[in-house]
Amino acid sequence: MSRAEPAGASVVADSLRKTFEAPGGGPLHAVDGVSLQVRQGELTALVGPDGAGKTTLLRMMAGLLKPDAGSLRVLGIDVAQDPQAVQDRISYMPQRFGLYEDLSVQENLDLYADLHGVPQQQRRERFARLLDMTDLARFTDRPAGKLSGGMKQKLGLACTLVRSPDLLLLDEPSVGVDPLSRRELWKIVQQLVEDEQLSVIVSTAYMDEAERCAQVFVMNLGKVLAEGTPQTLAERARGLAFVAPPAAGTPARDLQARLIDASELIVDAVPSGGAVRFIRQPNADEAKIAALLDGSPPQSRTEELEDAFMMLLRQHQDGDEAASPQATTPQEANVDAPRDDGKPVIVVRDLVRKFGDFTAVASTSFEVARGEIFGLLGPNGAGKTTTFRMLCGLLPATSGHLEVAGLNLRHARAKARARIGYVSQKFALYGNLSVRENLEFFGGAYGLRGKARDARVDAIIEQFALEPKALSGQLPGGYKQRLAMAAGLLHQPEILFLDEPTSGIDPLARRAFWRTITALAQGGTTIIITTHFMEEAEYCDRIAIQDAGRMLALGTPIQVREQAGDAGGDMNSAFIAIVEQGRAKAAEGVAA
């Protein structure tokens, strides 16, 4: 690439390199010879798995990290020579934006305006527009710590935009945010691009978000694998994208697992609408694919950006001898599953939880069968986490009946907790300990001792295909999540609770993670999971959708899409439609 400044480019990188010292010693090439040009006045996406180099690249663009080699010009300025000049013209929202939770929405805006030197005469008009776009005008006096996750992200974006920048950098702004809030965030960003011709560069783990962008860069292991519009990138999968139904009585996830295990024939597979979408290898034997499908005729489908993304990652992984261990398929559990006596393993009847005058969960009822994968979905602040914590015995119910593993949680919470495993969104692994040392520690915490603990640790390392000597702090996000789940299973619980386990990890890691969950379910473990990735609901036997503490939908993924009506073409659309319908009915009730 020429070092001359291209016309209409907001960012130009040439042979850019940034190397860190790996935690275990040796070099870690976070950005490895990257050359790219980002056009002005457009929405540009950086996509890639954990460790691809997206955040390091954004931080160099923001003048927060200095390149080790190569050149980087942002808005025509050499960022290595004059980072302050770049910072005066850009706004950067990192993954963990620093809101002050004790301050109100308005006080946070005022603070960031003070930090950026925004003149008082400009603030009134700017604040009014930001509060209108983010729909936070009604909440200016509310402390930031009392906002839902989606509202916090919108406030973070508003604080980032208290001044009008020439370039906006967003590092995974919608991680941990529900589909409704994601839609609102992206509406704000697209409005800024259209109204102010703002240049925006966003890193994201959501392919549907990248499809909204004019330009997409696919990264892995510090390199750019491909770039182009979403449409031109998707063409790489033309003629290779298909969909097939599972055999009668077979869950779609079981067919998906069989396909994704056959990596010599299949690039990728994912449940969708009761069937399985898959990408075949270009030279795959059709007879062998037909045998995998068990006679179900595959139908061709329109290729998508995610298809191309998965193809590029698989090809790069296959060509790299140091591919991450997160792609390894775990073995099915080799333990005695609890006998299925036909009774539900979880029974919830008229469950209520109040915090003072606020009702977090209102008269909720459902049952979960043994060996079922049950998804608990809802917007931020819907009552999912409260319900989850009550199911785990971590929070007492205000009223109602709650039974887990045959035990009434009102009378036997401690005994019930011994029969469940719990993996929170931010599971506390010890980064300075090896994989084996972490497992030994958590085994002891679960009451395992001596030879019994060592035998379980050996078994779980084999089951999850873990590297026992690997230092936990050096592992990719997807691998860490698998290790956290392995730790939660050391005491062989009947039920495993997973709280947003795939938040912030890329599609490649999510596939490996769900392959693990499928293997556990096939081995007899009951799985209760919350997620903001609506396509993951397709792996579940049944799902429940909550909002404002109320149950809005309960059934199989097909039944939930049917409840959404014409708007339920996919699970994301069905979720949004059901929540909006529920809120409309609630508003009518209040008005009446």
Helices and strands as residue ranges (DSSP letters): E 9-21, E 27-39, E 43-47, H 54-61, E 69-74, E 77-78, H 83-87, E 90-93, H 105-115, H 120-134, G 137-139, G 144-146, H 149-160, E 167-171, H 179-196, E 199-203, H 207-210, E 215-220, E 223-228, H 230-234, G 235-237, E 241-244, H 252-261, E 266-272, E 275-280, H 286-292, E 299-300, H 305-318, G 325-327, E 346-355, E 358-368, E 373-377, H 384-391, E 399-404, E 407-408, H 413-417, E 420-423, H 435-445, H 450-463, G 472-474, H 477-488, E 495-499, H 507-522, E 526-530, G 534-539, E 542-547, E 550-555, H 557-564, G 565-567, H 571-591
